Amino acid sequence: MEPSLARYIWTHTKKQQVWILIIVLLSMIPYFMSFDLPKLIVNGPIQGSGFEQPGATRPFMKLHYNLPFIGEVQFFSGFQLDRKETLFALSLVFLLLVVINGLFKLYINTYKGRLGERMLRRIRFDLVDRVLRFPPVYFKRVKSAEVATMVKDEVEPLGGFIGDAFLQPVLLGGQALTAMLFIMVQNVWLGMIAVVIVVIQIVLIPRMRRRLIVLGRERQLTARALSGRVGEIVDGIGAVHVHDTSNYERADIAARLGLIFKIRFDLYQWKFMVKFLNNFLAQLTPFLFYMIGGYLVIQGRLDVGQLVAVISAYKDLPGPMKELIDWDQARQDVQVKYQQVVEQFTVDGLIEPKIGALTIDDPGPMTNPLSAIGLSIADDGGAMLLDRISLQVKPGETVALVSTATGGAEALAEAFARLNWPDSGRVMSGADDLLELPEAVTGRRMSYASSDVFLFQASLRDNLLYGLKHAPLTSVTYDGAAADQHRWNMHEARRSGNPDLDIQSDWINYASAGATGPHDLFEAVRRVLDAVVLSRDILDLGLRSSADLTRHTELARRIVELRAALRTRLEQEGLSGLVVPFEPGAYNKEATIGENLLFGAAAGPKLADRALAANPYFASVLKEAGLDRTLYEMGMEIAGQAIELFADLPADHQFFQQLAFMSAEEIPAYETLLQRLKNRPHEAVSENDRAMIVTLSFAYIEPRHRFGLLSDELMSKIVAARNHFYENLPPELQDAIERYDPAKYIAAATVMDNVLFGRVGNSHPDAPDRIRSIVYDILDELGLYAELLDVGLDFNVGSGGRRLTGGQRQKLDVARALLKRPDFLILNRPLSALDHRMQEKVLRNVLEAARCDGHSPAIVWVVTSPAMAAMFDRVVVFDSGQLVEDGTHETLLAGNGIFKELLS
Amino acid sequence: MLLKDEVGMLQRIPLFSGIESTKLKLLAFTSDRVSYSAGQILFRQGDEGDAAYVILSGSADILVDSDSGPIKIAEMVPNSIVGEIAILCNSSRTATVRAASPVEALRIRKDHFLRLMREYPEMTIEILRVLADRLSHTTADLIDARSAK
């Protein structure tokens, strides 16, 4: 990247810089005109000069100039206006000038701002573009949070500076020079004094600022290191807690903040010191004028008028000077920042842009063998991971790489995936060096998965299809306002040197997954998920999440059919007792009292959980149904029982999981509340306390808690209250609740709850598992299995995929590699988080699934156990960075080498 | 059956008879009330022992696998506890328990049971006493059996 900021700015914005300069110069004309006007108004119409006679008129807007050689030329003789008319006319001209000046200022500021923002966008994009082209080794040394803070924070001040980069010195320099010239004209000697002081300022101040620059650089580096450490703490939070090192981290952060504070404080001290000196020098000049000028006047060598003129002319000098010096400060500041960032982003061995160039059309298959020729790879410490390995993998061949602990097979797999670059030797695809092939070839015709999985914080689907998003394949048509917005987006992108690729386009390369479009992609997805044995997990996720009904319309449409099928099946198997269905006119004993009252799923916070009892409308319904008192008494009873049972247990006791009514932290609060309310009549209890107590009753399930608080009369009252609640539901609550309706899908509830439409009985310990497998069966029978899998694919995997287990993440990574049907599938201990039985199962499935519909890729698999090698055409054994054995499983088994030793 | 009735039932079981009723109530509350229809299996021989069962109503057969199929070795009636050995000594189930009639039972989870024992030493001592009692009975039976030979 361009090391000089000034040149970087000039290269990309010279036209705009010149244009804005011209505009600024143009704006000077009305600006100076507006200076002269007040004098004209006061002297002319107000004080009456030129209007001495009553009825006198003066020409207005008379255009005449005294041109050299030609003499006086009159363009327009002007309107003749009397005194009042002149006053109005001149005042209006003044107003006009104010408006014009304001508009100029608006235009200039907007223009400068936009210029700065565009440049900022360009710089940021350039930086990220470089990150995308860094060689792999770079990422071993840099912390992601530091890179992020450079791209985001450290270049930020550049935006504000760019608009003024060239304009400010020209303008302010001009003003300062004019003022200086003016002083010179008045009196050369006094002018010389001003010049000397200005020279001292120009020489001294930047010198003093050198320390500021040093401090500024330190400030930037320490702040960057801080964000790197904060990032590390977040990423390594598990290690921090496991080792009780949180106080070590606190100390480290405090020490860093202390250092930053010291640097910043030094910086302020110097800054204000320099400011003080600068101001002092600026004030020194008038002091010298008064003293020396005054002395000269007394001596009679200078007349008073001249001295006054010099002093008043000097007033115009310090302003521009100060701003100029400030500008210089800002320049140095951003220059330092820019340099610091550029240094970090200037890396040897950057990947050529052509390697990652956008390629729309799919490259042909890789039909050449993949070979390592004299390949050596050393780790950062210089130890040899691979020592002059030569090996060829033919298309269609399946190779197991077996490795001892120091074998180096992983390094070979990484070299095949271009994640580890050779120190000597080469990896070749046919006659081409693998590193010179564009990513459009290696990224589409080769796949790689390893135990070290990275998932993006997005849905399972997005992560799975990530490996297919190489290029925008469709052009999206926008209309109306969206079209204008799109045009503007693309225009701005180009102006800032950003690519004009449309992120809204369909990037998914269906053909590479063996599909023709979105409609049949799912088959391919299902195939790979089945292969890695992940479908069941995703189905479970689907059952537990609420479906997005804009996507999964089928599920909502056939919900009645589904529910009926489940009932029939349960009856056939004599399991009707497992699920107690919701019925609009009946009390569901297996559901809580709250659920029975509400008989719906709360959508949003208004009627959810604790807010329910406090909701005024709900409270009024309870009151009318005569339930307020009953439920209050019930709540008191529950509170008493819960406290009796749990009061002397420590707050972290596992029994609290059984206590549905309150959390361990709330026990003391309820204890005091109970004391306070014990003998108080119901009427005398405050609304808040009442809500706190009534809430307890909402979580009560008779068969589970068995306090004996539910009578038939109470149940029928609750059902009546339920109906009453919906009859008069106020409009503002209409959206806060979705009523249970046997014929309707409940968007706010999970898929499982929707299919069940009831509660699983508490008295059957294995009921949830049995019901789940029945539900899967039914979904499969009704052809809704795919739909549910699709719901599961909506699951957001969380930051770095941490909402999935390690095994699930690895399976997903293998599925992703498999999905694009590569010619070379490189798998580097991809399933290490799974047990051996599962690994072997997935291995078998993957070998089979990779060879579907006539496609037969080469598979290079670094296996975790030598026993797995039996399923491959060829086995290659590594030990201490050397290739020690190579042959079929049978021959190696027959030999007496390391492989046999490893197996035993 | 309500919680307080269950506590009453528990009190009648020798293993729990010496334990305060508030502790028993906690044990009952944190246990699951489960029901089985006749013929349903509570647990199988060889399964991992994860809970003990207190029969509240109905009866259950204790079956042991043999070469000639399962043999019934005992019958559990209300107020008896079954499966407690497996959760105390981490072994797998030594027998299968099958409901002979509709059974209502209290399922005491292993971790809850052990936690209670850890927290209330008086309860542990009580259980120890019952177990030691059983052991001495078994020993006496053994001596009887040996001397009868």
Interface residues (C-beta under 8 A of the other chain):
Chain A: Q641 E644 L645 F646 H653 Q654 F655 Q658 P703 R704 H705 R706 F707 G708 N762 S763 H764 P765
Chain B: M1 L2 L3 K4 E6 T22 K25 L26 A28 F29 T30 D32 R33 V34 S35 E104 R107 D111 H112 R115
